[in-house]
Amino acid sequence: MRHLSLLFLLIMSCFPLHAQIENITEKYDLPNAVSETSGLLFLNGKLITHNDSGDAANLYELDTITGNIIRTINISNATNVDWEDITQDDTYIYIGDFGNNSNGNRQDLKIYRILKSDFTNSTSITSETIAFSYEDQTDFASQPNNSNFDAEAISVYKDKLVIFTKNWKDNTVNAYTIPKIIGNHSAKKVSSYTSNGLITGSTYNKDDDSFLLCGYTTNGAPFLIYIKVNAITNDAIFSGVIERTDINPTLGPSQIEGITAISGEKYFLSREKVEIGGTVLTQKLYRFDNGSFSPLHIDDVELTRLQVFPNPSQEILFIKGLNLDIKQLFVIDINGKTVINQKNSNNQILIKELTIGTYFLKIALKNNTIITKKFIKN
């Protein structure tokens, strides 16, 4: 558990592209047995969660109506060093034992893989192990609250596992990929994004081809990051359409930890039990849908009129045909890094200083709609 009372000494950052989401509803307090709920998974109409450390190697299956524990499933050949998230594909459940306690010094990072059929049919099962290390980590000295090699989020995407880091040092998030197969792998860094907060959970929604990340800022304000991935290139997760939503007005200061897609726009979100300033916030489950996100909510006619030209371009891009007010313009490289960030200036943006290559122009409108267009700098 990371105690938020230690984080409230810092000042909240300001985020230029955030919307409010009002439809998050509290379901119930989770059982005391899962007070450190760290990951969520929706499977066969039931909710699965686990604690992040200090517990046996147990998964807990919950009734989504009452919140009661239906079954406790023990993985007999696994150990819960620091379980942080859980994900699935058609055949397996994957459990991320890669929490690094903000220190960055673990060298036994692993993901446990279990058969869904075993999970469904028994309460005592075995697992296989996918071990990994970060390709760019060379220093394993303990650096409390100052490491970029902690992680609390994992999702299956196509034929890979995507690990989203919890960067204590610079408040960004890195996306790494590894194969879903048993073995010892080097996690490949494929994308980065300035999250201005700590990422604690992720889920992939195949219904609309998107990731939804959850986390909290350095002063405990929870947020969500929606990533529409149909425009990504070379696994650069953060080159897709991105929208950040501050959910602090709805939840208040909270140590949000787990998130899972149910179906369509429906999601569950969990909060870990934590003490803040002498007040104990109990472990809770929340329910919401992502209809409040508006990255593509714009009339089709307006989209067909939108032009970004010339493309390719050497010095300047012009935006034409969009009747809605533009608030901000961003240029994102193929690794998901923001290389230009400017307020709208006569619907144009200078790109002369960029190196030759492929980029994405993110157009943020004043109604919180976000449109992304690919262009080439030559």
CORMOGI-V878332 format. One record per residue. SS is DSSP state (@ for helix, = for strand, . for the rest). Layout:
SS
SS
This chain:
.
.
.
@
@
@
.
.
.
.
.
.
.
.
.
.
.
=
=
=
.
.
.
.
=
=
=
=
=
.
.
@
@
@
.
.
=
=
=
=
=
=
=
.
.
=
=
=
=
=
=
.
.
.
.
.
.
=
=
=
=
=
.
.
.
.
.
.
=
=
=
=
=
=
=
.
.
.
.
.
.
.
=
=
=
=
=
=
.
.
.
=
=
=
=
=
=
.
.
.
.
.
.
.
.
.
.
.
.
=
=
=
=
=
=
@
@
@
@
@
@
.
.
=
=
.
.
=
=
=
=
=
=
=
.
.
.
.
.
.
.
.
.
.
.
.
.
.
.
.
=
=
=
=
=
=
=
.
.
=
=
=
=
=
=
.
.
.
.
.
.
.
=
=
=
=
=
=
=
.
.
.
=
=
=
=
=
=
=
=
=
=
=
.
.
.
.
=
=
=
=
=
=
=
=
.
.
.
.
=
=
=
=
=
=
=
.
.
.
.
.
=
=
=
=
=
=
=
.
.
.
.
.
.
.
.
@
@
@
.
=
=
=
=
=
=
.
@
@
@
@
.
.
.
.
=
=
=
=
=
=
=
=
.
.
=
=
=
=
=
=
.
.
=
=
=
.
.
=
=
=
.
.
=
=
=
=
=
=
@
@
@
.
.
.
.
.
.
.
@
@
@
@
@
@
.
=
=
=
.
.
.
=
.
.
=
=
=
=
=
.
.
.
.
.
=
=
=
=
=
=
=
=
.
.
.
.
=
=
=
=
=
=
.
=
.
.
=
=
=
.
.
.
.
.
.
=
=
=
=
=
=
=
=
=
.
.
.
.
=
=
=
=
=
=
=
=
.
